[in-house]
């Protein structure tokens, strides 16, 4: 059962995640959730079960177990935990595919909070997932955009209350250079054939028009994946190899340098559940160009960057040309973007937002400065 610490009950948390050590958005959100629980739960206990991968760096206060990719091992462990009774347990589940395992423990007394993150809930859920999500004590979406997509795809669950809890971002890396302007636009993301919605093709398509207005305009593409070869071939076929370059996968230090050295960030992603890369760019003092969607909940149009219609290549090109051509406005927007991150998306802001979302008011108050 939960222990008493300084007169308050110390909670026991279990976080279920596909992975927590990767460079993907779910891994990053998982790290933020675990970090928030460790910081806010005091002497409470935090367990992390990952379907695959290794332990999170810098979160030694949480215990960690991995199924090493075996769903059978994950199911067996969840069933064994449920058999012991779960009245002392708060389960946080980071993917709809794992929600049925949380539901098993919920039937034995656990309180379940399920995250809705993006494309995995923008389609009709399978029956067991729908049942598990429907019985979760709390549903938490990373954006209102994600919540709407979930309701539209799953009308039988549309009446469920969903709390929006936007992810946060920590302090800039210590090696982060002072804000500079290397004159290039930057896009960061996986080059995956499953994620062509991120907008790489759209940028390649409009870059001749951008260069016609700004001959020196360059685009740097950071990231790697199975679609990189196709994109590089497309750039070459358009005669843009001198204007669009690919870095491949970069480490955190190199990525910080790219953000700092860019003129602005651009990612016209039509199906982003949230968009942590926007926060990374804004933290570095860079304005962002995006399309309407979850970006509307991060970027203030005309203040922190520019948001255009997703089906308008002309608007996208015009926004890029505008930021290339107006250095003073670019700097003002970058300063506003950095201030917005500190005000609305800093780590301590996420801590309060998340702990309140899972119904831990005592723990949330402990994080208040």
N, C-alpha and C positions, 0 to 999 in steps of 0.2 A: 504494500500500500504506500501511498505518498507519505513522505517524511515531513516532520515539522522543522522548519528552519527559521530562527528568529521570530517565532510566533506565526509564521505563514506556512502554507503547504507548499512543499517543493514538488513540482510536477515531474512526471516521467513522460518524455516525448520519444516517439519513434517516427523517423522520416523514411519514407519509401520512395526511391528514385531510380530511374534507369541507370544513371551514372552521376558522379559528382566530381570527377577529376578531369573532365573533358573541356574543350574550348567552345562547346555548343551552348545555346541559351538555357537549356534545361539544367545542365551541369552548373552554370553560373547561378541560376536562380536557386538551385539546391544548396550551393555554398552560402548564398545570402540567407536562406531560411535557417540553415544549421547555425551559422554565425549569430543570427539574431536570437535564436533559442539559447545558445551558450551564453551570450552576453546578458540576456534578459531573464533566464531561468535561474540565475544564481546557483544555488546548490542542487538544483534539479538535475535530472539525468537525461542525456540526449543520446539516443542510439540512431545510427544510420545504417540502413540496409540498401545496398546498391545491386541492381541486377548484373552489372558488369563494371569493370574498372577498379581503380585503386582508391585509397583514402584521400580525403581533401587535405591540401597543404594548409598549415596554419590553424587547424581546428582540432588540435590534439585533445581538447576537453571532451569531445564527442567520441563515443565508442563506434567502431566501424566493422561491418561485415559485408562481404561480397559473395554473390552466387557465382561469380566467374562466368557469367553468360548462361548459366543453367536455370531456365525457368522452373524446372522440376525441383531443384534445390530451394529456390525462392518460395515456391508453393508449400513445400514440406516444412520449411521453417515457420511460415506464417500459420500453418495449421497447428503446429506444435505450440506456438505462442498462444493461439486462440484456445487450445485445450486447457491451458493453465488458468484461464479467466483473465479478462483485460479491463476490469473496472478501474484500475490504477493508471490507465494508458491514454495518452492523446496521440493519435496517428495523423501525420501530415503526409499526404500522397501527392507526388509531383507529376503523375501521368495517368491518364484515363485507363490505360491498359493495366495498371497496377491497382486500380480502384477496387476490383473484386476481392483482392487479398485483404485490403483494408476493411472491406465490408464483412469479411469473415470474422475479423477481430471486433468490428463494431457490434456484431450480433452477440458477442460475449462481453459487452459492456464498454468497449473503447469508444472514445469520442473521436470522430473522423472529420478532418477538414481536407477537402479535395481541391487542388488547384486546376483551373482551366487555363491552358497556356496558348493554344493556337490551333494549327491545322488539325490536330488529333480530335478536337471537339467541334470542328466546323463541318462535320459530316454526321450522319445518323450513327449513334453509338450502337454497338452490339448489345444484345439483350442483357448479358451479365454486367456490362459496363453501365448501361442505363439504370439497371436496378441498383448497382452500387452507388452511382452518383446520386440517384434519387433518394437514397437513404442516408447519405452523408449528413452530418450535423451542420456543416458549413461548406458553402461553395465559394471559392475565391478565384476571381479572374484577374489576370495581369493587366487588363485594359477593358474599357467599356466596349471597344471594338471587338475584342475576343468574346465578351459576354453576349453581344448581339449575334455574333456568328453562331455561338452555341445555342441560343434560343431559337434562331431561325432553322437550324438543322435538326433540333430536337424539341419539337413543339410540345410534346407531352411533359417536358421538364421546364417549359417556359415560365411557369408560375413560381418556380423555386427562387428564393431570394439569393442573389449573387452579390458578394462584396467585392469591389474593385480595389486591388492592392498592387499598385505599380511597383516594379522592381526599383532598386536603388543602385548606387555606385559608390565605391570607396574613394579614398583620396588618390590623387594622381601618383604614379610611380615616382620614387625619389629621383630617378634618372631623367624624368621628364624635362626636356629642354624648355627654356623660355619660349613664349609664343613667338613664332617667326612666320614668314610667308614665303614658301618656296615657289609659289606660282602655279602649283598643280592642284587639280581636283582629285579627291580620294574617295574610293569606294572600298569597303571592307566586308568580306563575307565569304562563305563557302561557295565554291564554283561547282555546284552539284546539279546534275541533270534533273533531280527531283525538286530543285529550288530555283527554277528559272524565273520565278516571279520576282526575284530580288532586283531585276532591272538592268543587268549587264547588257543584254541585247538591245534594250531601249537606248542605252547610252552610246553604244557603238553605232546604232542607226542614226542618231542625231549629231554625232561628233563632226561630220563634214560641215554641217550648218553652223556649229559652234566655231569651227576653225575659220569659216568664211568671215565671221565677225571678229574673231580673236585669233589671228594666225598662230600665235605661240601657245594656244591652249593645250594643256596636257592632262591626261587622265591616268592615274596610277591605280591599278587593281591589285589589292592585297587579299590573299587567300588562295586556297588550292582545292582541288576536287576533280571528279571524273569528267567534268564539263570543260575543264581548262583548255584542253587541246582543241576542241571545237571553237571556243571563243577566240583563241589565238589565231586559228586559221581564218576565222571571220574577219578579224582585224587586218590580217595580211591581205586578204582578198579585196578589202576596201582601200588598200593603200594607206593604212593608218598606223603602221608599225612604229613610225617616228613620233606619233602622238599619244598612243595608248600602250602602256607597259605593264607587265605582270611581275609581281614580286615573288609569287609563291607564298607558302606559309611562313609567317614571321613570328619571332618570339615577342614577349611583352615589351622588352626594351626597344626593339626595332619598330614595333607597332606604335609605341609612344612617340618615337622620333618622326614617324610618318604623319601622325596626327598633328604634331607640332609644326612640321614643315609644310603642311598643306595650306592652300589658300582657303579652301572650304571643303565640306564633306557632301557627297551626293549619293543617295541610294533610293531610287524610285521604286521601292518594293510595294507591290499591290496587296500582299498577303502576309504582312509581318504582325505577329501576335502582339509585340510591343516594340522592340527595336533598341536593344542595349547599345548598339554601335552609335546611335545618335547621341546617347549620353556620353559615350567615350569621346566623341568629337567635340561636343559642347563643353565638356570638362576641360578640354585643351584650348578652349577659347575660339572654336571654329563654328561659323554658321552652317546650317544644314539645308540642303535641297531635298525635298521628299514629295510624295504624293499623298492625297487624302486617304485616311485610314487611321491606324493607331498613331501615326505621326502627329495627328491633330491634338493628341493628348500629351505630347511632349514638347513640340516646337510651336511657338507662337508666331504665326505668319506675320512677316514684316518686322518682327522684333528679334527673334532668334534665328531666323532663316526664312525660306520661302517654300510654300506648299502649293502644288499645282494639281490639276486634274490628272488622274492616272491614264486617261485615254487621249491626252493631248501632247503629242511630241513637240508641237510648236511652243506650248507653254513651258515645257521642260527645258528646251533649248534656250528660250528667252530668259528663264531664271538663271541658268548657268552663265549666259553671256552677261547678264546684269551684274552678278557677283564678281565676275572677272573684270568688269569695266569700272566698278565703283569701289575702289579700295577703302575709302573712308567709311562707307556704309558697311562694308564687309567687316571692318574692325569694330564698329559699334555693335553690329549684330553678334559678333564673337564674344564681346564683353558681356552682353546681355545673356547670351547662351550659358556662359560660365556661371554667372550669378544665378540663373534659373536652376542649374544643377545643384548648387549649394543650398538653395532655398527649398526645392521640392523633391530632390532625389538623392540627397546625401545619405550615407549609411545610417546615421542616427534617426533620420526621418523615416526611412524604411523600417527600422526596428519598431518604432511606435506604431506605424501603419499596420505592419504585419501582426504584431502581438495583439493589437486591438481587434484585428480581423478574425483571429482564432479564439477570441473571447478570453483573453488573459489580461484584464485591466490592471491587476496588481503588478504583474510583471511589466506591463507597458509603462506604468507610472515610474518604475525604477529606471527606465531609460530616458526619462525627461530631464534635460539639462537643468 
